[in-house]
Amino acid sequence: ALAATQSVSSMPTLGEPSEDDIKAVIQRRVESRATGVSSSQKSVAVISDLIAFGEPRLLNEQDKIDGLRGDTVYPVRAKYSELRTWCNGETETVSTHYAYDFYRDEFGALNFNAKGPVQ
């Protein structure tokens, strides 16, 4: 077990996420929420207006309580629109401007904790 721990800790880090990485994660999350089993949406398209990066910081105790993993937090503000198409054919556009704390989990996958709307 010790050898596995050593090899994991010596793995190269993937570094800061790119704007495209952030957009892809938000797109997947919006799609999975919008078209899930209990949803009456037929489809959703995400149009990104703005992705703004804050200064990366080390994970702290509150981050761990909030469920973040890894060692670095990447603060991001994202402004985007969801073009929702409902099963009855009607469409709706919903604009979102939200703050997120992105992080890489123990497998290197990018994930986030939603912090709340940006005023």
DSSP file with accessible surface (Angstrom, degrees, kcal/mol):
  #  RESIDUE AA STRUCTURE BP1 BP2  ACC     N-H-->O    O-->H-N    N-H-->O    O-->H-N    TCO  KAPPA ALPHA  PHI   PSI    X-CA   Y-CA   Z-CA
    1    1 A A     >        0   0  121      0, 0.0     4,-1.9     0, 0.0     5,-0.1   0.000 360.0 360.0 360.0 -34.0    0.0    0.0    0.0
    2    2 A L  H  >  +     0   0  123      1,-0.2     4,-2.5     2,-0.2     5,-0.2   0.917 360.0  53.4 -64.9 -40.7    2.9    2.3    0.7
    3    3 A A  H  > S+     0   0   71      1,-0.2     4,-2.4     2,-0.2    -1,-0.2   0.902 107.8  51.1 -62.0 -39.3    4.3    1.9   -2.8
    4    4 A A  H  > S+     0   0   58      2,-0.2     4,-2.3     1,-0.2    -1,-0.2   0.915 109.8  50.0 -64.3 -41.0    0.9    2.9   -4.3
    5    5 A T  H  X S+     0   0   91     -4,-1.9     4,-2.5     1,-0.2    -2,-0.2   0.932 111.2  49.2 -63.0 -42.6    0.8    6.0   -2.1
    6    6 A Q  H  X S+     0   0  114     -4,-2.5     4,-1.3     1,-0.2    -2,-0.2   0.919 111.3  48.5 -65.1 -41.4    4.3    7.0   -3.2
    7    7 A S  H  < S+     0   0   64     -4,-2.4     4,-0.3     2,-0.2    -1,-0.2   0.893 111.9  49.4 -69.0 -35.3    3.6    6.5   -6.9
    8    8 A V  H >< S+     0   0   84     -4,-2.3     3,-1.5     1,-0.2    -2,-0.2   0.942 110.8  49.4 -66.7 -45.0    0.3    8.5   -6.7
    9    9 A S  H 3< S+     0   0   96     -4,-2.5    -1,-0.2     1,-0.3    -2,-0.2   0.762 109.5  52.9 -68.2 -21.7    2.0   11.4   -4.8
   10   10 A S  T 3< S+     0   0   93     -4,-1.3    -1,-0.3    -5,-0.2    -2,-0.2   0.448  82.9 115.2 -92.8   2.0    4.8   11.5   -7.4
   11   11 A M  S <  S-     0   0  117     -3,-1.5     2,-0.1    -4,-0.3    -3,-0.0  -0.400  77.4-102.7 -67.7 145.2    2.4   11.8  -10.4
   12   12 A P        -     0   0  115      0, 0.0     2,-0.2     0, 0.0    -1,-0.1  -0.397  36.1-117.7 -67.5 146.6    2.7   15.0  -12.3
   13   13 A T        -     0   0  118      1,-0.1    -3,-0.0    -3,-0.1     0, 0.0  -0.538   9.4-135.1 -82.2 154.1   -0.1   17.6  -11.6
   14   14 A L        -     0   0  112      1,-0.2    -1,-0.1    -2,-0.2     0, 0.0   0.610  42.1-148.1 -85.6 -13.2   -2.4   18.6  -14.4
   15   15 A G        -     0   0   29      2,-0.0    -1,-0.2    89,-0.0     0, 0.0  -0.184  42.3 -11.8  80.7-170.8   -2.1   22.3  -13.5
   16   16 A E  S    S-     0   0  122      1,-0.1     2,-0.1    40,-0.0    87,-0.0  -0.347  73.3-111.9 -68.3 142.5   -4.6   25.1  -13.8
   17   17 A P        -     0   0    7      0, 0.0     2,-0.1     0, 0.0    -1,-0.1  -0.409  29.5-128.5 -71.7 150.2   -7.8   24.4  -15.9
   18   18 A S     >  -     0   0   51     -2,-0.1     4,-2.2     1,-0.1     5,-0.2  -0.436  27.0-102.8 -88.7 170.8   -8.2   26.3  -19.2
   19   19 A E  H  > S+     0   0   86      1,-0.2     4,-2.6     2,-0.2     5,-0.2   0.911 125.4  52.6 -59.6 -41.1  -11.2   28.3  -20.2
   20   20 A D  H  > S+     0   0  117      1,-0.2     4,-2.3     2,-0.2    -1,-0.2   0.879 106.6  53.1 -63.6 -38.2  -12.2   25.4  -22.4
   21   21 A D  H  > S+     0   0   63      2,-0.2     4,-2.1     1,-0.2    -1,-0.2   0.936 110.8  46.9 -59.7 -47.0  -11.9   23.0  -19.5
   22   22 A I  H  X S+     0   0    0     -4,-2.2     4,-2.5     1,-0.2     5,-0.2   0.938 112.0  49.7 -61.6 -48.1  -14.2   25.2  -17.4
   23   23 A K  H  X S+     0   0   66     -4,-2.6     4,-2.7     1,-0.2    -1,-0.2   0.905 110.3  51.1 -58.6 -41.9  -16.8   25.5  -20.2
   24   24 A A  H  X S+     0   0   39     -4,-2.3     4,-2.4     2,-0.2    -1,-0.2   0.907 110.4  48.0 -64.9 -41.6  -16.8   21.7  -20.8
   25   25 A V  H  X S+     0   0    9     -4,-2.1     4,-2.3     2,-0.2    -2,-0.2   0.936 113.9  46.6 -66.2 -43.9  -17.5   20.9  -17.1
   26   26 A I  H  X S+     0   0    4     -4,-2.5     4,-2.9     2,-0.2     5,-0.3   0.934 111.7  52.2 -63.0 -43.4  -20.3   23.5  -16.8
   27   27 A Q  H  X S+     0   0   51     -4,-2.7     4,-2.7    -5,-0.2     5,-0.2   0.938 110.8  47.0 -58.0 -47.6  -21.8   22.2  -20.1
   28   28 A R  H  X S+     0   0  145     -4,-2.4     4,-2.5     1,-0.2    -1,-0.2   0.915 113.5  48.2 -62.5 -42.1  -21.8   18.6  -18.8
   29   29 A R  H  X S+     0   0   98     -4,-2.3     4,-2.1     2,-0.2     5,-0.2   0.934 113.3  46.5 -65.7 -44.3  -23.3   19.6  -15.4
   30   30 A V  H  X S+     0   0    2     -4,-2.9     4,-2.8     1,-0.2     5,-0.2   0.935 114.1  48.6 -63.6 -44.6  -26.1   21.7  -17.0
   31   31 A E  H  X S+     0   0   78     -4,-2.7     4,-2.3    -5,-0.3    -2,-0.2   0.917 111.1  49.1 -62.5 -42.9  -26.9   19.0  -19.5
   32   32 A S  H  < S+     0   0   74     -4,-2.5     4,-0.3    -5,-0.2    -1,-0.2   0.895 116.1  43.2 -67.3 -35.7  -27.0   16.2  -16.9
   33   33 A R  H >< S+     0   0  131     -4,-2.1     3,-0.6    -5,-0.2    -2,-0.2   0.911 116.8  46.9 -72.4 -40.5  -29.3   18.4  -14.7
   34   34 A A  H 3< S+     0   0    2     -4,-2.8     7,-0.6     1,-0.2    -2,-0.2   0.829 119.9  34.5 -74.9 -33.4  -31.5   19.5  -17.6
   35   35 A T  T 3< S+     0   0   70     -4,-2.3    -1,-0.2    -5,-0.2    -2,-0.2   0.167  88.0 128.8-112.6  21.2  -32.1   16.3  -19.3
   36   36 A G  S X  S-     0   0   31     -3,-0.6     3,-1.7    -4,-0.3     5,-0.2  -0.046  77.4 -88.2 -68.4 175.9  -32.2   13.9  -16.3
   37   37 A V  T 3  S+     0   0  159      1,-0.3    -1,-0.1     3,-0.1     0, 0.0   0.870 126.6  44.9 -56.5 -41.2  -35.0   11.4  -15.7
   38   38 A S  T 3  S+     0   0  128      2,-0.0    -1,-0.3     0, 0.0     2,-0.2   0.413  94.1 103.7 -89.1   6.3  -37.2   13.8  -13.7
   39   39 A S    <   -     0   0   34     -3,-1.7    -5,-0.1     1,-0.1    -4,-0.0  -0.609  56.9-157.2 -91.6 146.7  -36.8   16.7  -16.1
   40   40 A S        +     0   0   73     -2,-0.2    47,-2.2    46,-0.0     2,-0.3   0.196  62.9 111.2-101.8  15.5  -39.3   17.9  -18.7
   41   41 A Q  E     -A   86   0A  24     -7,-0.6    45,-0.3    45,-0.2     3,-0.1  -0.719  52.5-162.3 -88.7 140.5  -36.6   19.5  -20.8
   42   42 A K  E    S-     0   0A 151     43,-3.0     2,-0.3    -2,-0.3    44,-0.2   0.842  70.9 -19.2 -85.8 -39.5  -35.8   17.9  -24.2
   43   43 A S  E     -A   85   0A  52     42,-1.8    42,-2.7    -9,-0.1    -1,-0.3  -0.979  53.7-152.4-160.1 167.2  -32.5   19.6  -24.6
   44   44 A V  E     -A   84   0A  13     -2,-0.3     2,-0.4    40,-0.2    40,-0.2  -0.989   3.7-160.3-148.5 140.3  -30.3   22.5  -23.4
   45   45 A A  E     -A   83   0A  44     38,-1.8    38,-3.0    -2,-0.3     2,-0.5  -0.976  12.8-146.0-119.4 138.4  -27.5   24.5  -25.0
   46   46 A V  E     -A   82   0A  21     -2,-0.4     2,-0.6    36,-0.2    36,-0.2  -0.923   9.6-168.2-108.1 125.3  -25.0   26.5  -23.0
   47   47 A I  E     -A   81   0A  86     34,-2.9    34,-2.6    -2,-0.5     2,-0.4  -0.960  15.8-145.1-112.9 112.7  -23.6   29.7  -24.5
   48   48 A S  E     +A   80   0A  37     -2,-0.6    32,-0.3    32,-0.2     3,-0.1  -0.651  23.8 172.5 -82.1 129.7  -20.7   31.1  -22.5
   49   49 A D  E     +     0   0A  94     30,-3.0     2,-0.3    -2,-0.4    31,-0.2   0.755  67.6   2.2-100.0 -37.5  -20.4   34.8  -22.2
   50   50 A L  E     -A   79   0A  84     29,-2.2    29,-3.0     2,-0.0     2,-0.4  -0.964  47.2-172.7-157.5 132.1  -17.5   35.2  -19.8
   51   51 A I  E     -A   78   0A  13     -2,-0.3     2,-0.4    27,-0.2    27,-0.2  -0.989  18.5-175.6-123.9 117.0  -15.1   33.0  -17.8
   52   52 A A  E     -A   77   0A  40     25,-3.1    25,-2.7    -2,-0.4     2,-0.4  -0.968  12.1-147.3-119.2 130.9  -13.0   34.9  -15.3
   53   53 A F  E     -A   76   0A  87     -2,-0.4    23,-0.2    23,-0.2     2,-0.1  -0.800   7.1-158.5 -99.1 135.7  -10.2   33.3  -13.3
   54   54 A G        -     0   0   39     21,-3.0    -1,-0.0    -2,-0.4    23,-0.0  -0.332  45.3 -68.5 -92.0-175.3   -9.3   34.4   -9.7
   55   55 A E        -     0   0  162     -2,-0.1    -1,-0.1    19,-0.1    18,-0.1  -0.623  54.5-118.3 -77.9 124.4   -6.0   33.7   -8.1
   56   56 A P        -     0   0   33      0, 0.0     2,-0.3     0, 0.0    18,-0.2  -0.284  38.2-173.6 -59.1 149.0   -5.5   30.0   -7.4
   57   57 A R  E     -D   73   0B  81     16,-2.3    16,-3.4     3,-0.0     2,-0.2  -0.949  28.4 -90.7-142.7 161.9   -5.1   29.1   -3.7
   58   58 A L  E     -D   72   0B 133     -2,-0.3    14,-0.3    14,-0.2     2,-0.1  -0.478  50.4 -99.2 -72.7 144.6   -4.3   26.2   -1.5
   59   59 A L        -     0   0   29     12,-2.3     2,-0.2    -2,-0.2    -1,-0.1  -0.390  45.6-164.0 -60.7 135.4   -7.1   24.0   -0.2
   60   60 A N     >  -     0   0   72     -2,-0.1     4,-1.9    -3,-0.1     5,-0.2  -0.622  35.6 -91.2-116.7-179.1   -8.1   25.0    3.4
   61   61 A E  H  > S+     0   0  128      1,-0.2     4,-2.2     2,-0.2     5,-0.2   0.883 124.3  52.5 -61.9 -40.4  -10.2   23.3    6.1
   62   62 A Q  H  > S+     0   0  104      1,-0.2     4,-2.3     2,-0.2    -1,-0.2   0.905 106.7  54.1 -64.1 -38.1  -13.4   25.0    5.1
   63   63 A D  H  4>S+     0   0    3      2,-0.2     5,-2.5     1,-0.2     4,-0.3   0.921 108.0  49.9 -59.2 -42.9  -12.9   23.8    1.5
   64   64 A K  H ><5S+     0   0  108     -4,-1.9     3,-1.4     1,-0.2    -2,-0.2   0.910 109.5  50.4 -63.1 -41.6  -12.5   20.2    2.8
   65   65 A I  H 3<5S+     0   0  126     -4,-2.2    -1,-0.2     1,-0.3    -2,-0.2   0.893 107.0  55.5 -61.8 -37.8  -15.8   20.6    4.8
   66   66 A D  T 3<5S-     0   0   58     -4,-2.3    -1,-0.3    -5,-0.2    -2,-0.2   0.489 125.1-104.9 -74.7  -3.6  -17.4   21.8    1.6
   67   67 A G  T < 5 +     0   0   28     -3,-1.4    -3,-0.2     1,-0.3    -2,-0.1   0.518  69.0 147.3  96.2   5.4  -16.3   18.6   -0.2
   68   68 A L      < -     0   0    2     -5,-2.5    -1,-0.3    -6,-0.2     2,-0.2  -0.415  27.4-162.0 -73.4 153.6  -13.5   19.9   -2.3
   69   69 A R        +     0   0  121      3,-0.1    35,-0.3    -2,-0.1     3,-0.2  -0.713  44.2  40.9-124.4 178.9  -10.5   17.5   -2.9
   70   70 A G  S    S-     0   0   44     -2,-0.2    35,-0.1     1,-0.2    36,-0.1  -0.447  90.0 -81.1  81.2-156.3   -6.9   17.9   -4.1
   71   71 A D  S    S+     0   0  102      1,-0.2   -12,-2.3    33,-0.2     2,-0.4   0.528 100.4  59.4-126.4 -11.2   -4.6   20.6   -3.0
   72   72 A T  E     -D   58   0B  30    -14,-0.3    32,-0.5    32,-0.2     2,-0.4  -0.967  58.6-154.5-128.1 139.3   -5.4   23.7   -5.1
   73   73 A V  E     -D   57   0B   0    -16,-3.4   -16,-2.3    -2,-0.4    30,-0.2  -0.918   5.6-158.6-109.0 134.6   -8.6   25.7   -5.5
   74   74 A Y  E     - B   0 102A  22     28,-2.9    28,-2.3    -2,-0.4     2,-0.2  -0.892  12.7-148.4-114.5  97.8   -9.2   27.6   -8.7
   75   75 A P  E     + B   0 101A  31      0, 0.0   -21,-3.0     0, 0.0     2,-0.4  -0.468  23.8 177.8 -68.2 134.7  -11.8   30.4   -8.2
   76   76 A V  E     -AB  53 100A   3     24,-2.7    24,-3.3   -23,-0.2     2,-0.5  -0.998  24.4-156.2-139.3 141.0  -13.9   31.1  -11.3
   77   77 A R  E     -AB  52  99A 138    -25,-2.7   -25,-3.1    -2,-0.4     2,-0.4  -0.985  20.0-170.2-113.8 129.1  -16.7   33.4  -12.2
   78   78 A A  E     -AB  51  98A   0     20,-2.7    20,-2.5    -2,-0.5     2,-0.5  -0.976  12.6-169.9-124.9 132.3  -18.8   32.2  -15.1
   79   79 A K  E     +AB  50  97A  96    -29,-3.0   -30,-3.0    -2,-0.4   -29,-2.2  -0.990  28.9 143.9-119.5 121.3  -21.5   34.1  -17.0
   80   80 A Y  E     -AB  48  96A   9     16,-2.7    16,-3.2    -2,-0.5     2,-0.4  -0.966  39.8-127.4-152.2 165.6  -23.5   32.0  -19.4
   81   81 A S  E     -AB  47  95A  18    -34,-2.6   -34,-2.9    -2,-0.3     2,-0.6  -0.944  12.9-147.9-119.2 142.4  -27.0   31.5  -20.9
   82   82 A E  E     -AB  46  94A   3     12,-2.9    12,-2.3    -2,-0.4     2,-0.9  -0.955   4.7-156.8-107.6 121.8  -28.9   28.2  -21.1
   83   83 A L  E     -AB  45  93A  65    -38,-3.0   -38,-1.8    -2,-0.6     2,-0.4  -0.877  21.4-164.1 -95.9 103.5  -31.2   27.9  -24.1
   84   84 A R  E     -AB  44  92A  45      8,-3.4     8,-2.0    -2,-0.9     2,-0.5  -0.770  12.7-162.5 -96.0 134.4  -33.7   25.3  -22.8
   85   85 A T  E     -AB  43  91A  33    -42,-2.7   -43,-3.0    -2,-0.4   -42,-1.8  -0.974  15.1-149.3-115.1 120.9  -36.0   23.4  -25.1
   86   86 A W  E >   -A   41   0A  56      4,-3.0     3,-2.3    -2,-0.5   -45,-0.2  -0.446  27.8-107.1 -87.8 161.8  -39.0   21.8  -23.4
   87   87 A C  T 3  S+     0   0   93    -47,-2.2   -46,-0.1     1,-0.3    -1,-0.1   0.773 119.7  58.9 -60.6 -25.6  -40.7   18.6  -24.4
   88   88 A N  T 3  S-     0   0  112    -48,-0.2    -1,-0.3     2,-0.1     3,-0.1   0.406 121.9-105.9 -85.1   3.9  -43.7   20.7  -25.7
   89   89 A G  S <  S+     0   0   52     -3,-2.3    -2,-0.1     1,-0.3     2,-0.1   0.280  77.7 131.8  93.6 -11.7  -41.4   22.5  -28.1
   90   90 A E        -     0   0  126     -5,-0.1    -4,-3.0     1,-0.0    -1,-0.3  -0.399  43.2-148.0 -71.3 153.3  -41.3   25.8  -26.2
   91   91 A T  E     -B   85   0A  92     -6,-0.2     2,-0.3    -3,-0.1    -6,-0.2  -0.868  14.3-175.3-122.0 158.7  -38.0   27.4  -25.6
   92   92 A E  E     -B   84   0A  81     -8,-2.0    -8,-3.4    -2,-0.3     2,-0.5  -0.987  15.3-146.2-150.7 140.2  -36.6   29.6  -22.7
   93   93 A T  E     -B   83   0A  90     -2,-0.3     2,-0.5   -10,-0.2   -10,-0.2  -0.954  15.9-172.7-112.0 127.2  -33.3   31.4  -22.2
   94   94 A V  E     -B   82   0A  35    -12,-2.3   -12,-2.9    -2,-0.5     2,-0.4  -0.984  11.1-149.2-121.4 124.7  -32.0   31.6  -18.6
   95   95 A S  E     -B   81   0A  94     -2,-0.5     2,-0.4   -14,-0.2   -14,-0.2  -0.753  14.0-171.1 -95.6 140.2  -28.9   33.7  -17.8
   96   96 A T  E     -B   80   0A  28    -16,-3.2   -16,-2.7    -2,-0.4     2,-0.4  -0.992  16.6-179.2-131.8 136.1  -26.5   32.8  -15.0
   97   97 A H  E     +B   79   0A  60     -2,-0.4    21,-2.6   -18,-0.2     2,-0.3  -0.915  29.9 162.4-133.0 105.1  -23.6   34.6  -13.5
   98   98 A Y  E     -BC  78 117A  73    -20,-2.5   -20,-2.7    -2,-0.4     2,-0.4  -0.912  37.1-131.1-132.8 151.3  -22.1   32.4  -10.8
   99   99 A A  E     -BC  77 116A  22     17,-2.9    16,-2.9    -2,-0.3    17,-1.3  -0.847  30.2-178.1-101.6 138.4  -19.0   32.0   -8.7
  100  100 A Y  E     -BC  76 114A  12    -24,-3.3   -24,-2.7    -2,-0.4     2,-0.6  -0.957  27.7-142.4-132.8 152.0  -17.4   28.6   -8.5
  101  101 A D  E     -BC  75 113A  11     12,-2.6    12,-2.2    -2,-0.3     2,-0.2  -0.962  28.4-163.3-110.3 108.3  -14.4   26.9   -6.7
  102  102 A F  E     +BC  74 112A   0    -28,-2.3   -28,-2.9    -2,-0.6     2,-0.3  -0.642  14.8 166.2 -88.7 153.1  -12.9   24.4   -9.2
  103  103 A Y  E     - C   0 111A  23      8,-2.3     8,-2.7    -2,-0.2     2,-0.5  -0.972  35.2-116.3-156.6 162.6  -10.6   21.7   -8.1
  104  104 A R  E     - C   0 110A  44    -32,-0.5     6,-0.2    -2,-0.3   -32,-0.2  -0.931  31.8-140.0-105.9 130.6   -9.0   18.5   -9.4
  105  105 A D    >   -     0   0   37      4,-2.5     3,-2.3    -2,-0.5   -34,-0.1  -0.079  40.5 -80.0 -78.4-175.6  -10.0   15.3   -7.5
  106  106 A E  T 3  S+     0   0  118      1,-0.3    -1,-0.1     2,-0.1    -2,-0.0   0.647 132.9  51.0 -64.4 -11.3   -7.6   12.5   -6.7
  107  107 A F  T 3  S-     0   0  176      2,-0.1    -1,-0.3     0, 0.0     3,-0.1   0.364 119.7-107.2-103.3   1.4   -8.0   11.1  -10.2
  108  108 A G  S <  S+     0   0   20     -3,-2.3     2,-0.2     1,-0.3    -2,-0.1   0.449  71.5 144.4  87.8   0.2   -7.2   14.5  -11.9
  109  109 A A        -     0   0   50      1,-0.1    -4,-2.5    -5,-0.1     2,-0.3  -0.520  50.8-122.3 -75.7 139.2  -10.8   15.1  -12.9
  110  110 A L  E     +C  104   0A  23     -6,-0.2     2,-0.3    -2,-0.2    -6,-0.2  -0.639  43.2 155.8 -83.2 133.6  -12.0   18.7  -12.8
  111  111 A N  E     -C  103   0A  47     -8,-2.7    -8,-2.3    -2,-0.3     2,-0.3  -0.865  21.3-146.1-144.7 177.1  -15.0   19.4  -10.6
  112  112 A F  E     -C  102   0A  20     -2,-0.3     2,-0.5   -10,-0.2   -10,-0.2  -0.982  15.6-138.9-149.7 162.6  -16.5   22.3   -8.7
  113  113 A N  E     -C  101   0A  45    -12,-2.2   -12,-2.6    -2,-0.3     2,-0.4  -0.996  32.9-129.4-117.7 121.8  -18.3   23.6   -5.7
  114  114 A A  E     -C  100   0A  44     -2,-0.5   -14,-0.2   -14,-0.2    -2,-0.0  -0.621  22.2-173.3 -74.5 126.1  -20.9   26.3   -6.6
  115  115 A K  E     -     0   0A 104    -16,-2.9   -15,-0.2    -2,-0.4    -1,-0.2   0.786  45.8 -90.8 -90.8 -34.7  -20.4   29.3   -4.3
  116  116 A G  E     -C   99   0A  13    -17,-1.3   -17,-2.9     2,-0.0    -1,-0.3  -0.762  54.6 -38.3 143.6 172.0  -23.4   31.4   -5.3
  117  117 A P  E     -C   98   0A  84      0, 0.0     2,-0.5     0, 0.0   -19,-0.3  -0.298  52.8-125.1 -64.6 147.5  -24.6   34.1   -7.7
  118  118 A V              0   0   22    -21,-2.6   -21,-0.1   -40,-0.1    -2,-0.0  -0.818 360.0 360.0 -92.1 129.4  -22.4   37.1   -8.5
  119  119 A Q              0   0  209     -2,-0.5   -21,-0.0   -21,-0.0    -1,-0.0  -0.580 360.0 360.0 -83.3 360.0  -24.0   40.4   -7.8
